[in-house]
């Protein structure tokens, strides 16, 4: 099953700047072959359900290995079975209505 998620991973106990952790997680997502789109407070990711959630787990593992003692994560997700729709399709649909 294909899924689109909005992922926000926040390492705790690492100071104020988290950009190096965001970059590390982005590397994990890219290496997994997933399509993603970074935004100011998270990352949209699309792909096969199992592959996406394996990447989320790998992000947690990598960030913990970088020294973060705690991580809080927020995930919003959507699936559909009536037709195939990706991140770009969803954005295009809204922009056409603006």
N, CA and C atoms as a LAMMPS dump frame, in Angstrom:
ITEM: TIMESTEP
0
ITEM: NUMBER OF ATOMS
294
ITEM: BOX BOUNDS ff ff ff
-5.0000000000000000e+02 5.0000000000000000e+02
-5.0000000000000000e+02 5.0000000000000000e+02
-5.0000000000000000e+02 5.0000000000000000e+02
ITEM: ATOMS id mol type element x y z
1 1 1 N 0.842 -1.169 0
2 1 2 C 0 0 0
3 1 3 C 0.892 1.238 0
4 2 1 N 0.534 2.207 -0.806
5 2 2 C 1.264 3.472 -0.868
6 2 3 C 0.758 4.394 0.237
7 3 1 N 1.653 5.201 0.793
8 3 2 C 1.299 6.128 1.855
9 3 3 C 2.038 7.444 1.634
10 4 1 N 1.413 8.531 2.051
11 4 2 C 2.069 9.834 2.126
12 4 3 C 2.047 10.231 3.591
13 5 1 N 3.218 10.573 4.13
14 5 2 C 3.283 11.007 5.531
15 5 3 C 3.899 12.389 5.621
16 6 1 N 3.526 13.076 6.68
17 6 2 C 4.178 14.313 7.074
18 6 3 C 4.91 13.971 8.367
19 7 1 N 6.227 13.988 8.316
20 7 2 C 7.068 13.541 9.419
21 7 3 C 7.776 14.721 10.072
22 8 1 N 7.68 14.79 11.389
23 8 2 C 8.418 15.794 12.153
24 8 3 C 9.103 15.078 13.308
25 9 1 N 10.419 14.931 13.197
26 9 2 C 11.218 14.287 14.238
27 9 3 C 11.998 15.366 14.975
28 10 1 N 11.845 15.391 16.302
29 10 2 C 12.515 16.405 17.117
30 10 3 C 13.387 15.706 18.154
31 11 1 N 14.719 15.784 17.984
32 11 2 C 15.605 15.226 19.006
33 11 3 C 15.615 16.142 20.229
34 12 1 N 15.583 15.541 21.397
35 12 2 C 15.583 16.31 22.645
36 12 3 C 16.908 16.111 23.37
37 13 1 N 17.329 17.152 24.08
38 13 2 C 18.567 17.06 24.839
39 13 3 C 19.817 17.299 24.01
40 14 1 N 19.632 17.987 22.844
41 14 2 C 20.769 18.212 21.945
42 14 3 C 21.039 19.694 21.691
43 15 1 N 20.373 20.569 22.426
44 15 2 C 20.544 22 22.202
45 15 3 C 19.442 22.546 21.309
46 16 1 N 19.613 23.796 20.905
47 16 2 C 18.564 24.474 20.159
48 16 3 C 18.524 24.135 18.677
49 17 1 N 19.663 23.991 18.044
50 17 2 C 19.699 23.723 16.608
51 17 3 C 19.58 22.222 16.35
52 18 1 N 18.66 21.865 15.46
53 18 2 C 18.473 20.45 15.125
54 18 3 C 18.726 20.167 13.647
55 19 1 N 19.259 21.134 12.922
56 19 2 C 19.409 20.985 11.475
57 19 3 C 20.306 19.813 11.085
58 20 1 N 21.342 19.517 11.863
59 20 2 C 22.205 18.389 11.492
60 20 3 C 21.462 17.064 11.625
61 21 1 N 20.5 16.993 12.528
62 21 2 C 19.69 15.781 12.686
63 21 3 C 18.668 15.661 11.556
64 22 1 N 18.112 16.79 11.159
65 22 2 C 17.197 16.805 10.007
66 22 3 C 17.946 16.342 8.756
67 23 1 N 19.156 16.854 8.568
68 23 2 C 19.962 16.461 7.403
69 23 3 C 20.285 14.966 7.444
70 24 1 N 20.59 14.441 8.616
71 24 2 C 20.901 13.014 8.746
72 24 3 C 19.686 12.16 8.4
73 25 1 N 18.522 12.578 8.853
74 25 2 C 17.297 11.845 8.543
75 25 3 C 16.984 11.942 7.051
76 26 1 N 17.23 13.099 6.457
77 26 2 C 17.006 13.263 5.019
78 26 3 C 17.886 12.286 4.226
79 27 1 N 19.111 12.084 4.678
80 27 2 C 19.999 11.107 4.033
81 27 3 C 19.405 9.7 4.086
82 28 1 N 18.835 9.352 5.225
83 28 2 C 18.209 8.034 5.39
84 28 3 C 17.059 7.876 4.396
85 29 1 N 16.23 8.894 4.291
86 29 2 C 15.07 8.861 3.398
87 29 3 C 15.52 8.737 1.946
88 30 1 N 16.534 9.502 1.577
89 30 2 C 17.064 9.453 0.212
90 30 3 C 17.654 8.085 -0.098
91 31 1 N 18.441 7.55 0.835
92 31 2 C 19.05 6.234 0.638
93 31 3 C 18.002 5.129 0.512
94 32 1 N 16.829 5.338 1.106
95 32 2 C 15.746 4.364 1.016
96 32 3 C 15.029 4.443 -0.334
97 33 1 N 15.384 5.46 -1.143
98 33 2 C 14.77 5.613 -2.459
99 33 3 C 13.389 6.222 -2.423
100 34 1 N 13.075 6.917 -1.339
101 34 2 C 11.75 7.506 -1.189
102 34 3 C 11.701 8.932 -1.719
103 35 1 N 10.558 9.298 -2.252
104 35 2 C 10.343 10.68 -2.685
105 35 3 C 10.001 11.486 -1.443
106 36 1 N 10.635 12.652 -1.305
107 36 2 C 10.357 13.485 -0.139
108 36 3 C 10.418 14.956 -0.509
109 37 1 N 9.812 15.746 0.351
110 37 2 C 9.793 17.194 0.172
111 37 3 C 9.942 17.833 1.545
112 38 1 N 11.086 18.464 1.763
113 38 2 C 11.374 19.13 3.027
114 38 3 C 10.577 20.423 3.117
115 39 1 N 10.026 20.712 4.293
116 39 2 C 9.386 22.009 4.527
117 39 3 C 9.844 22.535 5.884
118 40 1 N 9.398 23.697 6.272
119 40 2 C 9.952 24.381 7.442
120 40 3 C 9.828 23.603 8.747
121 41 1 N 8.794 22.802 8.894
122 41 2 C 8.587 22.089 10.154
123 41 3 C 8.39 20.591 9.97
124 42 1 N 9.044 20.025 8.956
125 42 2 C 8.945 18.596 8.749
126 42 3 C 9.293 18.203 7.323
127 43 1 N 8.919 16.981 6.979
128 43 2 C 9.198 16.428 5.666
129 43 3 C 8.012 15.599 5.208
130 44 1 N 7.551 15.838 3.992
131 44 2 C 6.555 14.971 3.368
132 44 3 C 7.299 13.836 2.694
133 45 1 N 6.816 12.617 2.875
134 45 2 C 7.448 11.432 2.299
135 45 3 C 6.364 10.568 1.675
136 46 1 N 6.642 10.03 0.482
137 46 2 C 5.694 9.11 -0.123
138 46 3 C 6.401 7.841 -0.566
139 47 1 N 5.666 6.748 -0.51
140 47 2 C 6.209 5.474 -0.946
141 47 3 C 5.431 4.317 -0.373
142 48 1 N 5.972 3.129 -0.556
143 48 2 C 5.373 1.921 -0.005
144 48 3 C 5.355 1.999 1.522
145 49 1 N 4.247 1.606 2.123
146 49 2 C 4.049 1.695 3.577
147 49 3 C 5.248 1.145 4.348
148 50 1 N 5.641 -0.093 4.06
149 50 2 C 6.726 -0.725 4.815
150 50 3 C 8.05 0.003 4.639
151 51 1 N 8.325 0.461 3.423
152 51 2 C 9.579 1.168 3.155
153 51 3 C 9.608 2.499 3.89
154 52 1 N 8.488 3.21 3.888
155 52 2 C 8.404 4.502 4.576
156 52 3 C 8.638 4.32 6.069
157 53 1 N 7.964 3.349 6.663
158 53 2 C 8.085 3.199 8.112
159 53 3 C 9.404 2.554 8.531
160 54 1 N 10.026 1.795 7.648
161 54 2 C 11.393 1.33 7.916
162 54 3 C 12.341 2.524 7.941
163 55 1 N 12.112 3.491 7.052
164 55 2 C 12.948 4.696 7.018
165 55 3 C 12.744 5.538 8.276
166 56 1 N 11.508 5.64 8.758
167 56 2 C 11.251 6.387 9.999
168 56 3 C 12.021 5.737 11.151
169 57 1 N 11.976 4.42 11.235
170 57 2 C 12.722 3.712 12.275
171 57 3 C 14.222 3.967 12.12
172 58 1 N 14.707 3.907 10.887
173 58 2 C 16.136 4.141 10.637
174 58 3 C 16.533 5.57 11.003
175 59 1 N 15.64 6.525 10.8
176 59 2 C 15.917 7.909 11.222
177 59 3 C 16.092 7.966 12.733
178 60 1 N 15.192 7.315 13.461
179 60 2 C 15.31 7.301 14.92
180 60 3 C 16.632 6.668 15.345
181 61 1 N 16.971 5.549 14.746
182 61 2 C 18.215 4.87 15.107
183 61 3 C 19.43 5.753 14.83
184 62 1 N 19.424 6.416 13.671
185 62 2 C 20.569 7.261 13.308
186 62 3 C 20.698 8.447 14.259
187 63 1 N 19.583 9.071 14.576
188 63 2 C 19.605 10.249 15.455
189 63 3 C 20.03 9.853 16.872
190 64 1 N 19.556 8.717 17.355
191 64 2 C 20.019 8.241 18.669
192 64 3 C 21.526 7.967 18.631
193 65 1 N 21.992 7.373 17.537
194 65 2 C 23.431 7.094 17.397
195 65 3 C 24.263 8.362 17.318
196 66 1 N 23.632 9.472 16.96
197 66 2 C 24.32 10.763 16.921
198 66 3 C 24.37 11.41 18.305
199 67 1 N 23.75 10.767 19.292
200 67 2 C 23.835 11.274 20.66
201 67 3 C 22.558 11.828 21.251
202 68 1 N 21.468 11.832 20.502
203 68 2 C 20.209 12.34 21.055
204 68 3 C 19.63 11.306 22.023
205 69 1 N 19.451 11.682 23.287
206 69 2 C 18.934 10.719 24.255
207 69 3 C 17.435 10.464 24.13
208 70 1 N 16.713 11.455 23.587
209 70 2 C 15.259 11.336 23.409
210 70 3 C 14.871 11.902 22.061
211 71 1 N 13.774 11.372 21.539
212 71 2 C 13.207 11.876 20.283
213 71 3 C 11.698 11.887 20.427
214 72 1 N 11.082 12.983 19.998
215 72 2 C 9.633 13.015 19.9
216 72 3 C 9.274 13.165 18.422
217 73 1 N 8.327 12.384 17.961
218 73 2 C 7.974 12.366 16.546
219 73 3 C 6.476 12.531 16.365
220 74 1 N 6.124 13.357 15.396
221 74 2 C 4.732 13.522 14.995
222 74 3 C 4.61 13.065 13.553
223 75 1 N 3.616 12.219 13.295
224 75 2 C 3.371 11.737 11.94
225 75 3 C 1.894 11.93 11.612
226 76 1 N 1.645 12.566 10.479
227 76 2 C 0.306 12.589 9.891
228 76 3 C 0.424 11.76 8.631
229 77 1 N -0.575 10.943 8.325
230 77 2 C -0.462 10.113 7.137
231 77 3 C -1.798 9.937 6.458
232 78 1 N -1.694 9.599 5.176
233 78 2 C -2.889 9.33 4.405
234 78 3 C -2.641 8.236 3.387
235 79 1 N -3.684 7.451 3.172
236 79 2 C -3.655 6.433 2.126
237 79 3 C -4.951 6.547 1.342
238 80 1 N -4.921 6.05 0.128
239 80 2 C -6.154 5.98 -0.648
240 80 3 C -6.075 4.798 -1.59
241 81 1 N -7.24 4.242 -1.894
242 81 2 C -7.286 3.075 -2.757
243 81 3 C -8.037 3.336 -4.054
244 82 1 N -8.707 4.505 -4.149
245 82 2 C -9.507 4.776 -5.341
246 82 3 C -8.669 5.199 -6.54
247 83 1 N -7.486 5.769 -6.279
248 83 2 C -6.58 6.15 -7.363
249 83 3 C -5.206 6.42 -6.79
250 84 1 N -4.215 6.441 -7.662
251 84 2 C -2.85 6.738 -7.249
252 84 3 C -2.694 8.255 -7.171
253 85 1 N -2.143 8.743 -6.071
254 85 2 C -1.923 10.177 -5.897
255 85 3 C -0.659 10.38 -5.079
256 86 1 N 0.228 11.241 -5.59
257 86 2 C 1.468 11.544 -4.891
258 86 3 C 1.464 12.954 -4.331
259 87 1 N 2.57 13.315 -3.723
260 87 2 C 2.73 14.645 -3.134
261 87 3 C 2.477 15.729 -4.176
262 88 1 N 3.122 15.598 -5.332
263 88 2 C 2.988 16.62 -6.378
264 88 3 C 1.553 16.743 -6.859
265 89 1 N 0.843 15.625 -6.972
266 89 2 C -0.555 15.651 -7.408
267 89 3 C -1.422 16.423 -6.425
268 90 1 N -1.208 16.211 -5.151
269 90 2 C -1.998 16.9 -4.123
270 90 3 C -1.759 18.414 -4.167
271 91 1 N -0.512 18.803 -4.317
272 91 2 C -0.185 20.235 -4.38
273 91 3 C -0.755 20.855 -5.637
274 92 1 N -0.614 20.166 -6.762
275 92 2 C -1.129 20.669 -8.039
276 92 3 C -2.636 20.879 -7.961
277 93 1 N -3.353 19.953 -7.356
278 93 2 C -4.808 20.049 -7.246
279 93 3 C -5.224 21.325 -6.503
280 94 1 N -4.524 21.653 -5.447
281 94 2 C -4.855 22.859 -4.671
282 94 3 C -4.484 24.103 -5.471
283 95 1 N -3.291 24.115 -6.084
284 95 2 C -2.851 25.289 -6.834
285 95 3 C -3.774 25.605 -7.999
286 96 1 N -4.352 24.572 -8.622
287 96 2 C -5.301 24.803 -9.707
288 96 3 C -6.557 25.524 -9.246
289 97 1 N -6.846 25.424 -7.973
290 97 2 C -8.047 26.056 -7.432
291 97 3 C -7.796 27.449 -6.87
292 98 1 N -6.548 27.854 -6.817
293 98 2 C -6.209 29.189 -6.292
294 98 3 C -6.433 30.269 -7.329
